[in-house]
Amino acid sequence: MDLRIKTLDRYIIRKFIGTFVVALLLIIVIVIIFDISEKIDKFVDNEAPLSAIIFDYYVNFIPYFVNMFSPLFVFVTVIFFTSKLAANSEIIAMLSGGVSFARMLYPYFISAFCIMLVSLSLNLFIIPPANKVRLAFEQEYVKGGRYNNKERNIHYQIAPGEFAYVESFSTWNNTAYNFTLEKFEENEMVSKLSAESAAWDSTLQGWRLKNYFIRDYIGDREEIRSGAKKDTVISLIVDDFYRSDKTVESLTYRELEDLIAMQRMRGDKMVKYSLIEKHSRFAVPFSAFILTLMGVALSSQKRRGGIGLNLGIGIALSFSYILFLRLSEMLVVTDTLPPAVALWLPNVVFAVIAVQLYRIAPK
């Protein structure tokens, strides 16, 4: 098979990328209009500056939205312009001119590869820092203020054999209440520190304990120390209490890997959201190839219903893919499937469907 890019290939690539970009621009404008109409009251009530609305929120919202719905855009784009090619008998002319169906897919996959690279670059380099600004804006001007950690009875393994317990944490004064720190050696407790409260000291980069008790277990003896105040530095920082399931969206890939390692060591249940984010960053961009193959196989034949029927089928299938992707996230949260299996399952299922459609497509 001759894989040199020819005039026909450039024509299909130009149609694919051009239609994709136009579809993106149209949808982005529509989505922004609806988002403004939905949030305008909150912007006004919370006195959001116009410059912050534009540059902190919407400039950073656009790449997030584009990447989240890129499977829909790719599929609809392929269905739309391939149906037009079929309706104009251009595909029949290509096949009659000696171009095989497999060779005709070559420029489609080049386009899908370019879209995949852009999507992957957005996921790894552009969207995380953009999300950091966007989420901070939403917290202040949409949700109306400081993040409030409502969790109770928080347990962390902060180091091997070292466990911290906090009954509750107040984000208003960065203080943990009913704080306990236990140390174990060879499955036996050697020390237990209890404090009425532990306030974060940014200068110390540690905790200032109030009304503390320390019990050291030495053989059969127990030594008790107490005091009104004590400063301590441990592998637990104030940022650990500000993490939500959305925090992972603002982390670079290296930061995400470090967070996953720390959460696994601590036994933190929030590790599920970190693993979902990690695998989604690769699974979603890769779907461009699968949905491109499916779209060409579905729309390469001239249908009596015309472009409208193909578009309807394409939109239904692309939304079913996005729904399947969200369902796979729930399978991780409920511990039904491992993250690597659940997040790639939609791609596997739709790849099988795409191959079957390719096999029965008229060639």
Stockholm file with secondary structure:
# STOCKHOLM 1.0

chainA/1-363         MDLRIKTLDRYIIRKFIGTFVVALLLIIVIVIIFDISEKIDKFVDNEAPLSAIIFDYYVNFIPYFVNMFSPLFVFVTVIFFTSKLAANSEIIAMLSGGVSFARMLYPYFISAFCIMLVSLSLNLFIIPPANKVRLAFEQEYVKGGRYNNKERNIHYQIAPGEFAYVESFSTWNNTAYNFTLEKFEENEMVSKLSAESAAWDSTLQGWRLKNYFIRDYIGDREEIRSGAKKDTVISLIVDDFYRSDKTVESLTYRELEDLIAMQRMRGDKMVKYSLIEKHSRFAVPFSAFILTLMGVALSSQKRRGGIGLNLGIGIALSFSYILFLRLSEMLVVTDTLPPAVALWLPNVVFAVIAVQLYRIAPK
#=GR chainA/1-363 SS CCCSCCHHHHHHHHHHHHHHHHHHHHHHHHHHHHHHHHHHHHHHHTTCCHHIIIIIIIHHHHHHHHHHTHHHHHHHHHHHHHHHHHHTTHHHHHHHTTCCHHHHHHHHHHHHHHHHHHHHHIIIIIHHHHHHHHHHHIIIIISCSSCCCCCEEEEEEEETTEEEEEEEEETTTTEEEEEEEEEEETTEEEEEEEEEEEEEETTTTEEEEEEEEEEEEETTEEEEEEEEEEEECCSCCGGGGSCCTTGGGGSCHHHHHHHHHHHHHHTCTTHHHHHHHHHHHHHHHHHHHHHHHHHHHHHSSCCTTHHHHHHHHHHHHHHHHHHHHHHHHHHHHTTSSCHHHHHHHHHHHHHHHHHHHHHHSCC
#=GC SS_cons         CCCSCCHHHHHHHHHHHHHHHHHHHHHHHHHHHHHHHHHHHHHHHTTCCHHIIIIIIIHHHHHHHHHHTHHHHHHHHHHHHHHHHHHTTHHHHHHHTTCCHHHHHHHHHHHHHHHHHHHHHIIIIIHHHHHHHHHHHIIIIISCSSCCCCCEEEEEEEETTEEEEEEEEETTTTEEEEEEEEEEETTEEEEEEEEEEEEEETTTTEEEEEEEEEEEEETTEEEEEEEEEEEECCSCCGGGGSCCTTGGGGSCHHHHHHHHHHHHHHTCTTHHHHHHHHHHHHHHHHHHHHHHHHHHHHHSSCCTTHHHHHHHHHHHHHHHHHHHHHHHHHHHHTTSSCHHHHHHHHHHHHHHHHHHHHHHSCC
//
